[in-house]
Amino acid sequence: MKIKEGYVIRKVMGNHVVIATGAQSKNFHGMVKLNNTAAEIWELIAKGLDENGIVAAMLESYDVEEEKLRADVQKTVNTLVEQGFVEV
């Protein structure tokens, strides 16, 4: 799993937003706002982690049940894939 080339995350006025660059900007106009958790998942994907790695990394930082976290990670990853930002 990886972030598709041409999409980057930036922090703008305290918000995490995904924007298109280069050739992708011809197809995608505007930006998508991510909450802090989704932004963290994005960054972990960018580091090369798969869903299991993301869950493991986040379990170190958050006091949450693994099943709940895993479901939230899967939902966020699925949304990023459906929106065309992430390749599986």
N, CA, C and O atoms as a MOPAC input file, in Angstrom:
PM7 MOZYME 1SCF
protein

 N      0.85000 1    -1.16100 1     0.00000 1
 C      0.00000 1     0.00000 1     0.00000 1
 C      0.90400 1     1.23500 1     0.00000 1
 O      1.91000 1     1.29600 1     0.70800 1
 N      0.51000 1     2.22100 1    -0.82200 1
 C      1.30200 1     3.44800 1    -0.87300 1
 C      0.43300 1     4.62300 1    -1.30700 1
 O     -0.62200 1     4.45100 1    -1.91700 1
 N      0.90100 1     5.81000 1    -0.97800 1
 C      0.25000 1     7.03400 1    -1.41400 1
 C      0.52700 1     7.17700 1    -2.91300 1
 O      1.66500 1     7.01900 1    -3.35600 1
 N     -0.51400 1     7.47700 1    -3.68700 1
 C     -0.30800 1     7.66900 1    -5.11800 1
 C      0.55900 1     8.89900 1    -5.35800 1
 O      0.45400 1     9.90800 1    -4.66000 1
 N      1.40700 1     8.78500 1    -6.35200 1
 C      2.25900 1     9.90800 1    -6.72100 1
 C      1.37900 1    11.09300 1    -7.12200 1
 O      0.38400 1    10.94000 1    -7.83100 1
 N      1.76500 1    12.25400 1    -6.65600 1
 C      1.03500 1    13.46000 1    -7.02500 1
 C      0.09300 1    13.95600 1    -5.94700 1
 O     -0.56500 1    14.98100 1    -6.12900 1
 N      0.01400 1    13.25000 1    -4.82500 1
 C     -0.80300 1    13.70700 1    -3.69900 1
 C      0.08700 1    13.91000 1    -2.48600 1
 O      0.92600 1    13.06600 1    -2.17200 1
 N     -0.10100 1    15.02800 1    -1.81200 1
 C      0.68300 1    15.33900 1    -0.62400 1
 C     -0.24100 1    15.86600 1     0.46400 1
 O     -1.33600 1    16.35800 1     0.19000 1
 N      0.21600 1    15.75400 1     1.68700 1
 C     -0.52600 1    16.29500 1     2.81500 1
 C      0.23900 1    17.50600 1     3.33800 1
 O      1.46500 1    17.49300 1     3.44300 1
 N     -0.50300 1    18.53300 1     3.65500 1
 C      0.08000 1    19.75500 1     4.19200 1
 C     -0.77000 1    20.22500 1     5.35700 1
 O     -1.95500 1    19.90400 1     5.44800 1
 N     -0.15900 1    20.97900 1     6.23600 1
 C     -0.89900 1    21.58500 1     7.34200 1
 C     -1.15500 1    23.04500 1     6.98300 1
 O     -0.21900 1    23.82100 1     6.79300 1
 N     -2.42300 1    23.40800 1     6.89200 1
 C     -2.82800 1    24.75300 1     6.50200 1
 C     -3.75100 1    25.30600 1     7.58400 1
 O     -4.83400 1    24.77100 1     7.82500 1
 N     -3.31800 1    26.36100 1     8.21900 1
 C     -4.10100 1    27.01200 1     9.27100 1
 C     -4.58900 1    26.00400 1    10.32100 1
 O     -5.73800 1    26.05100 1    10.76100 1
 N     -3.69200 1    25.09700 1    10.70600 1
 C     -4.00500 1    24.12400 1    11.73600 1
 C     -4.76600 1    22.90100 1    11.25600 1
 O     -5.07700 1    22.01800 1    12.05600 1
 N     -5.07100 1    22.83100 1     9.97500 1
 C     -5.79500 1    21.69300 1     9.41200 1
 C     -4.89000 1    20.89800 1     8.48100 1
 O     -4.05500 1    21.46300 1     7.77500 1
 N     -5.06500 1    19.59100 1     8.48800 1
 C     -4.34400 1    18.71500 1     7.56000 1
 C     -5.17600 1    18.62000 1     6.28700 1
 O     -6.35600 1    18.27000 1     6.33600 1
 N     -4.56400 1    18.93100 1     5.15100 1
 C     -5.27100 1    18.84800 1     3.88100 1
 C     -4.43700 1    18.07500 1     2.86700 1
 O     -3.20800 1    18.13800 1     2.86800 1
 N     -5.13500 1    17.34800 1     2.00400 1
 C     -4.50600 1    16.63700 1     0.89800 1
 C     -4.70400 1    17.49400 1    -0.34100 1
 O     -5.81100 1    17.94400 1    -0.63700 1
 N     -3.61100 1    17.70900 1    -1.05500 1
 C     -3.67800 1    18.45600 1    -2.30400 1
 C     -2.98100 1    17.67000 1    -3.40200 1
 O     -2.13200 1    16.81900 1    -3.13700 1
 N     -3.35400 1    17.97000 1    -4.63200 1
 C     -2.73000 1    17.32300 1    -5.78000 1
 C     -1.60200 1    18.19700 1    -6.30200 1
 O     -1.66600 1    19.42500 1    -6.24400 1
 N     -0.56900 1    17.53800 1    -6.81400 1
 C      0.54600 1    18.24200 1    -7.41800 1
 C      0.80900 1    17.65200 1    -8.80700 1
 O      0.34700 1    16.55600 1    -9.12400 1
 N      1.54000 1    18.37700 1    -9.60900 1
 C      1.93200 1    17.87500 1   -10.92100 1
 C      0.74800 1    17.45900 1   -11.76300 1
 O     -0.27400 1    18.14400 1   -11.80200 1
 N      0.89100 1    16.32800 1   -12.43900 1
 C     -0.14000 1    15.84600 1   -13.35400 1
 C     -1.46600 1    15.57800 1   -12.65100 1
 O     -2.52900 1    15.73300 1   -13.25200 1
 N     -1.41100 1    15.17600 1   -11.38100 1
 C     -2.65500 1    14.89000 1   -10.65100 1
 C     -3.52200 1    16.13700 1   -10.50000 1
 O     -4.74400 1    16.03800 1   -10.39200 1
 N     -2.89100 1    17.30600 1   -10.49400 1
 C     -3.66600 1    18.54000 1   -10.31000 1
 C     -4.56000 1    18.83600 1   -11.51400 1
 O     -5.45500 1    19.67600 1   -11.41900 1
 N     -4.33500 1    18.16600 1   -12.63700 1
 C     -5.21900 1    18.31900 1   -13.79500 1
 C     -6.55100 1    17.59700 1   -13.57400 1
 O     -7.57700 1    17.98500 1   -14.13400 1
 N     -6.52300 1    16.54100 1   -12.75000 1
 C     -7.72300 1    15.73100 1   -12.50400 1
 C     -8.40100 1    16.05800 1   -11.18500 1
 O     -9.61000 1    15.87400 1   -11.04700 1
 N     -7.64800 1    16.53300 1   -10.23300 1
 C     -8.16800 1    16.77400 1    -8.88600 1
 C     -7.98000 1    18.23900 1    -8.54500 1
 O     -6.85300 1    18.73100 1    -8.48500 1
 N     -9.06800 1    18.92600 1    -8.32400 1
 C     -9.02300 1    20.35100 1    -8.00600 1
 C     -9.52600 1    20.54000 1    -6.58400 1
 O    -10.52600 1    19.93900 1    -6.19100 1
 N     -8.85000 1    21.35500 1    -5.82900 1
 C     -9.26900 1    21.61100 1    -4.45400 1
 C     -8.40000 1    20.86500 1    -3.47100 1
 O     -7.24300 1    20.54700 1    -3.74700 1
 N     -8.98600 1    20.58900 1    -2.30200 1
 C     -8.26300 1    19.87900 1    -1.26200 1
 C     -9.25000 1    19.11300 1    -0.40100 1
 O    -10.44400 1    19.41200 1    -0.38200 1
 N     -8.73500 1    18.12200 1     0.31200 1
 C     -9.54700 1    17.31300 1     1.21600 1
 C     -8.96900 1    17.47000 1     2.60900 1
 O     -7.77100 1    17.28700 1     2.82500 1
 N     -9.82800 1    17.80900 1     3.54300 1
 C     -9.39700 1    17.98500 1     4.93100 1
 C     -9.42800 1    16.63800 1     5.64700 1
 O    -10.40200 1    15.89200 1     5.54900 1
 N     -8.34300 1    16.33800 1     6.36900 1
 C     -8.25900 1    15.11400 1     7.16600 1
 C     -8.21900 1    15.48200 1     8.64200 1
 O     -7.61300 1    16.48500 1     9.02200 1
 N     -8.86700 1    14.66800 1     9.47600 1
 C     -8.71700 1    14.89300 1    10.91300 1
 C     -7.33600 1    14.39500 1    11.33800 1
 O     -6.61000 1    13.80600 1    10.53800 1
 N     -6.98300 1    14.63100 1    12.58300 1
 C     -5.63600 1    14.27800 1    13.04900 1
 C     -5.33500 1    12.79600 1    12.91200 1
 O     -4.21900 1    12.42200 1    12.54900 1
 N     -6.31500 1    11.94700 1    13.19600 1
 C     -6.10400 1    10.50300 1    13.10500 1
 C     -5.87900 1    10.07500 1    11.66300 1
 O     -4.96900 1     9.29400 1    11.38300 1
 N     -6.69400 1    10.57700 1    10.75400 1
 C     -6.53300 1    10.24200 1     9.33800 1
 C     -5.18900 1    10.75300 1     8.81700 1
 O     -4.54500 1    10.08700 1     8.00500 1
 N     -4.76800 1    11.92100 1     9.27500 1
 C     -3.47000 1    12.46200 1     8.86900 1
 C     -2.34100 1    11.57000 1     9.37200 1
 O     -1.36000 1    11.35200 1     8.66100 1
 N     -2.47200 1    11.05600 1    10.58700 1
 C     -1.44900 1    10.15400 1    11.11600 1
 C     -1.39500 1     8.86100 1    10.30700 1
 O     -0.31400 1     8.34900 1    10.01300 1
 N     -2.56100 1     8.33800 1     9.95200 1
 C     -2.61400 1     7.13200 1     9.12200 1
 C     -1.96100 1     7.40300 1     7.77000 1
 O     -1.21200 1     6.56700 1     7.26500 1
 N     -2.23900 1     8.56000 1     7.18400 1
 C     -1.60900 1     8.95200 1     5.90700 1
 C     -0.09200 1     8.91400 1     6.04300 1
 O      0.60000 1     8.33400 1     5.20600 1
 N      0.41600 1     9.53000 1     7.09600 1
 C      1.87100 1     9.59100 1     7.30000 1
 C      2.46500 1     8.20000 1     7.48100 1
 O      3.56500 1     7.93300 1     6.99800 1
 N      1.76000 1     7.31900 1     8.16400 1
 C      2.26000 1     5.95100 1     8.36200 1
 C      2.24500 1     5.16800 1     7.05700 1
 O      3.14100 1     4.36200 1     6.80500 1
 N      1.22800 1     5.40000 1     6.22200 1
 C      1.21900 1     4.78800 1     4.88700 1
 C      2.41400 1     5.29800 1     4.09100 1
 O      3.09400 1     4.52300 1     3.41900 1
 N      2.67000 1     6.60100 1     4.16800 1
 C      3.79600 1     7.20100 1     3.44700 1
 C      5.13500 1     6.61000 1     3.89000 1
 O      6.09400 1     6.58400 1     3.11900 1
 N      5.19300 1     6.13800 1     5.13600 1
 C      6.41800 1     5.50800 1     5.64400 1
 C      6.52500 1     4.05000 1     5.21600 1
 O      7.52600 1     3.39500 1     5.50700 1
 N      5.50600 1     3.53100 1     4.52700 1
 C      5.55900 1     2.17200 1     4.01100 1
 C      4.87700 1     1.12200 1     4.86600 1
 O      5.01700 1    -0.07100 1     4.59500 1
 N      4.14600 1     1.53000 1     5.88700 1
 C      3.48000 1     0.55800 1     6.74500 1
 C      2.19100 1     0.04700 1     6.10800 1
 O      1.48700 1     0.78600 1     5.41900 1
 N      1.89400 1    -1.23300 1     6.35100 1
 C      0.60800 1    -1.78600 1     5.94200 1
 C     -0.37500 1    -1.60400 1     7.09500 1
 O     -0.02600 1    -1.01700 1     8.11900 1
 N     -1.60100 1    -2.10400 1     6.93600 1
 C     -2.61400 1    -1.89600 1     7.97800 1
 C     -2.17300 1    -2.45900 1     9.32900 1
 O     -2.39200 1    -1.82600 1    10.36100 1
 N     -1.55600 1    -3.63900 1     9.33300 1
 C     -1.09700 1    -4.21800 1    10.60000 1
 C     -0.03100 1    -3.34400 1    11.25300 1
 O     -0.03900 1    -3.15100 1    12.46800 1
 N      0.87900 1    -2.81800 1    10.44700 1
 C      1.92000 1    -1.93700 1    10.96700 1
 C      1.35100 1    -0.63400 1    11.50300 1
 O      1.81400 1    -0.12000 1    12.52200 1
 N      0.34900 1    -0.10100 1    10.81700 1
 C     -0.30100 1     1.13200 1    11.27000 1
 C     -0.96700 1     0.90200 1    12.61400 1
 O     -0.82500 1     1.70800 1    13.53400 1
 N     -1.69700 1    -0.20500 1    12.72400 1
 C     -2.36700 1    -0.52300 1    13.99000 1
 C     -1.33900 1    -0.67400 1    15.10700 1
 O     -1.52500 1    -0.12900 1    16.19400 1
 N     -0.26500 1    -1.40200 1    14.85300 1
 C      0.77500 1    -1.60700 1    15.86900 1
 C      1.38800 1    -0.28000 1    16.30500 1
 O      1.58400 1    -0.04500 1    17.49700 1
 N      1.68900 1     0.58800 1    15.34000 1
 C      2.29600 1     1.88700 1    15.66700 1
 C      1.33900 1     2.74200 1    16.48600 1
 O      1.75500 1     3.40200 1    17.43800 1
 N      0.07500 1     2.73500 1    16.12700 1
 C     -0.89400 1     3.58100 1    16.81800 1
 C     -1.23900 1     3.03700 1    18.20700 1
 O     -1.57000 1     3.80100 1    19.11300 1
 N     -1.16200 1     1.72000 1    18.36700 1
 C     -1.41900 1     1.13600 1    19.68900 1
 C     -0.38400 1     1.60200 1    20.70800 1
 O     -0.66600 1     1.66700 1    21.90500 1
 N      0.81600 1     1.92700 1    20.22700 1
 C      1.86100 1     2.42700 1    21.12100 1
 C      1.54500 1     3.83000 1    21.63400 1
 O      2.02500 1     4.23200 1    22.69400 1
 N      0.74000 1     4.56800 1    20.88100 1
 C      0.45000 1     5.96100 1    21.22500 1
 C     -0.91600 1     6.18700 1    21.85500 1
 O     -1.12000 1     7.17900 1    22.55500 1
 N     -1.84700 1     5.28000 1    21.61400 1
 C     -3.22600 1     5.49700 1    22.05100 1
 C     -3.69900 1     4.38700 1    22.98500 1
 O     -3.35200 1     3.21900 1    22.80700 1
 N     -4.48300 1     4.76200 1    23.96500 1
 C     -5.10100 1     3.80800 1    24.87700 1
 C     -6.47400 1     3.45500 1    24.32000 1
 O     -7.48400 1     4.07200 1    24.66100 1
 N     -6.48300 1     2.44300 1    23.45300 1
 C     -7.70600 1     2.04400 1    22.76000 1
 C     -7.66300 1     0.54000 1    22.53500 1
 O     -6.59000 1    -0.05700 1    22.44500 1
 N     -8.84400 1    -0.06600 1    22.44500 1
 C     -8.90300 1    -1.50400 1    22.17400 1
 C     -8.43300 1    -1.76500 1    20.74400 1
 O     -8.77800 1    -1.02900 1    19.82000 1
 N     -7.65200 1    -2.81000 1    20.58100 1
 C     -7.09100 1    -3.11200 1    19.26600 1
 C     -8.18000 1    -3.31000 1    18.21500 1
 O     -8.04100 1    -2.82600 1    17.09200 1
 N     -9.25000 1    -4.00700 1    18.55500 1
 C    -10.31900 1    -4.25200 1    17.58000 1
 C    -10.94000 1    -2.95400 1    17.08100 1
 O    -11.20600 1    -2.80700 1    15.88800 1
 N    -11.17100 1    -2.01500 1    17.99100 1
 C    -11.75600 1    -0.72100 1    17.62800 1
 C    -10.78800 1     0.04900 1    16.72900 1
 O    -11.19100 1     0.61000 1    15.71000 1
 N     -9.51600 1     0.07200 1    17.11100 1
 C     -8.51100 1     0.77700 1    16.32200 1
 C     -8.38300 1     0.15300 1    14.93900 1
 O     -8.33100 1     0.86100 1    13.93300 1
 N     -8.33300 1    -1.17100 1    14.89300 1
 C     -8.20000 1    -1.86600 1    13.60900 1
 C     -9.36800 1    -1.51400 1    12.69400 1
 O     -9.16600 1    -1.26500 1    11.50600 1
 N    -10.58300 1    -1.49000 1    13.23000 1
 C    -11.76500 1    -1.14300 1    12.42900 1
 C    -11.67100 1     0.28900 1    11.91400 1
 O    -12.00300 1     0.55700 1    10.75900 1
 N    -11.22100 1     1.20600 1    12.76200 1
 C    -11.08700 1     2.60600 1    12.34900 1
 C    -10.00400 1     2.77800 1    11.28700 1
 O    -10.17800 1     3.54100 1    10.33700 1
 N     -8.88800 1     2.07100 1    11.44800 1
 C     -7.80700 1     2.13500 1    10.45400 1
 C     -8.30600 1     1.58900 1     9.12200 1
 O     -8.08100 1     2.20300 1     8.07900 1
 N     -8.97800 1     0.44700 1     9.14600 1
 C     -9.49500 1    -0.14100 1     7.90800 1
 C    -10.46700 1     0.79800 1     7.21300 1
 O    -10.42200 1     0.94700 1     5.99200 1
 N    -11.33800 1     1.42700 1     7.97600 1
 C    -12.31400 1     2.35800 1     7.40900 1
 C    -11.60200 1     3.53700 1     6.75000 1
 O    -11.95000 1     3.93000 1     5.63700 1
 N    -10.60900 1     4.09900 1     7.43300 1
 C     -9.88200 1     5.23700 1     6.88600 1
 C     -9.09800 1     4.84300 1     5.64100 1
 O     -9.12200 1     5.56200 1     4.64300 1
 N     -8.40800 1     3.71700 1     5.68700 1
 C     -7.64400 1     3.25000 1     4.52600 1
 C     -8.58900 1     3.01200 1     3.34600 1
 O     -8.28900 1     3.41200 1     2.22100 1
 N     -9.71800 1     2.36900 1     3.59800 1
 C    -10.68100 1     2.11600 1     2.52500 1
 C    -11.15700 1     3.41900 1     1.89500 1
 O    -11.29200 1     3.50500 1     0.67500 1
 N    -11.40900 1     4.42000 1     2.70800 1
 C    -11.84200 1     5.72300 1     2.19100 1
 C    -10.74900 1     6.35600 1     1.34100 1
 O    -11.02800 1     6.89500 1     0.27100 1
 N     -9.50600 1     6.29400 1     1.81100 1
 C     -8.38200 1     6.86200 1     1.04000 1
 C     -8.20600 1     6.13300 1    -0.29300 1
 O     -7.87600 1     6.75700 1    -1.30100 1
 N     -8.42600 1     4.82200 1    -0.30200 1
 C     -8.33900 1     4.05400 1    -1.53400 1
 C     -9.49700 1     4.43400 1    -2.46900 1
 O     -9.28900 1     4.67400 1    -3.65900 1
 N    -10.70900 1     4.48600 1    -1.92200 1
 C    -11.89200 1     4.83100 1    -2.73600 1
 C    -11.76100 1     6.22800 1    -3.33800 1
 O    -12.21700 1     6.46400 1    -4.45600 1
 N    -11.15100 1     7.14400 1    -2.61400 1
 C    -10.98500 1     8.51000 1    -3.10400 1
 C     -9.83600 1     8.62800 1    -4.10300 1
 O     -9.65500 1     9.67400 1    -4.72600 1
 N     -9.05800 1     7.55000 1    -4.25300 1
 C     -7.98400 1     7.53200 1    -5.23500 1
 C     -6.65200 1     8.06200 1    -4.75700 1
 O     -5.76100 1     8.31100 1    -5.56900 1
 N     -6.49400 1     8.24100 1    -3.44800 1
 C     -5.24200 1     8.76700 1    -2.90600 1
 C     -4.22500 1     7.67700 1    -2.59000 1
 O     -3.02500 1     7.94600 1    -2.54500 1
 N     -4.69400 1     6.44800 1    -2.37100 1
 C     -3.83100 1     5.34900 1    -1.93900 1
 C     -4.01300 1     4.16800 1    -2.88200 1
 O     -5.12900 1     3.83900 1    -3.28400 1
 N     -2.89200 1     3.53800 1    -3.22500 1
 C     -2.89000 1     2.31200 1    -4.02000 1
 C     -2.63000 1     1.13200 1    -3.10900 1
 O     -1.77500 1     1.18900 1    -2.22500 1
 N     -3.36500 1     0.07400 1    -3.32800 1
 C     -3.17500 1    -1.12900 1    -2.50000 1
 C     -2.24300 1    -2.07900 1    -3.22000 1
 O     -1.94300 1    -3.15700 1    -2.70600 1

